[in-house]
Amino acid sequence: MSTVAISVQIPEESLISLKEQPETFARELQMLAAVKLYELGKLSSGRAAQLAGVTRVEFLLALGRYQVSPFALDAETLAEDIANA
């Protein structure tokens, strides 16, 4: 698998405030980006997991920490499914 490196400038004060080391914060930022792109429907769970650097199962289990449902149904679609059941 081919990868691309992207550099992001983070103020040192932000890392100090978060009490994070750069490497730890980089991994968390990668996961946060994957979760948000999945939540927005821009990436499938498999591709989001790939972006986060974890397996698909690990990614789906991690979604709960970020209060994101692993189910792709919005409230309206879910209500329609219930009504049609």
PyMOL commands that set and color helices and strands:
alter all, ss='L'
color gray80, all
select helices_A, chain A and resi 12-18+22-39+45-52+56-66+75-83
alter helices_A, ss='H'
color red, helices_A
deselect
rebuild
show_as cartoon
